[in-house]
Amino acid sequence: MCFYYAITKKNAKSLVAKGIIKEKQLELFTDHFLVNGFEHPAMPVITGEMPNEISFFRWGFVPNTVRTEASAAEILKRYNTLNAHSDRIFESKLYGEAVRNNRCLVLCSGFFEWRKVKGKKVPYYISLNDDSLFAFAGIWSNWVDELGEVHGTYAILTVEANELLAQVHNVKKRMPLILTPDQAKQWLNFDLSTEIIKDILKPIASESLKAHTVNQFLSTPQNERNNPEIIAYYNYPGVDEIVLEKLQEPNNESGKQLLFDF
């Protein structure tokens, strides 16, 4: 699952090199060290319909049949549409059309998940090994209110966890669908067949990611959350510190992601 993520612009080289985003477009949005999905914020996405532009859609998918603010709010209250479960997405009445026709990239630099440890939930921050900006696979929808205003919304696709995330998110064992730059370009292509889309719906390799524990950020006051300390390493008493120290290394000599256990 993915309900919280971060977006910082310090390393966007791979997306820029592939033409997914332009350097000047990075000026259109600010760094967010904590994006809380339950607040349904407007965040930067790139759609297949406008692949050369940054759009700002609200996180929380609302179907295009909605016609009022009240109806949209009711859907977001009753249903969690932050994520779309990829395993059955083509059969979904809510998401099926969108995955075929309305795919988007959700810009991101890392995300948060919790591991259950001795009956308690410990938060982790997960990012690419080089901390670079990347894209989640997303789907989007526009709904039009009674005044004719168009509202763009999105959901992030999730897949079965890879080896690393299965240890971090050790209850649900799910993770957001992270796209490589090549896959990101492909994801926006209107001509993708169902077979090609299904082939993309696979977790990124564990070796591409790193993870470290962070402070219990949900207890941080709202006005203090947009702070790099949110994604900084935090040591928990009672956790094997030798293992955690190894986790802080970006790569070991073999380049393989170090896994861990408590």
PyMOL commands that set and color helices and strands:
alter all, ss='L'
color gray80, all
select helices_A, chain A and resi 13-17+23-28+37-39+69-78+86-91+96-101+163-168+181-187+194-200+206-208+217-219+222-224+228-231+241-247
alter helices_A, ss='H'
color red, helices_A
select strands_A, chain A and resi 4-7+32-36+42-47+55-59+83-85+103-108+110-117+120-128+134-144+150-160+174-176+178-179+209-213
alter strands_A, ss='S'
color yellow, strands_A
deselect
rebuild
show_as cartoon
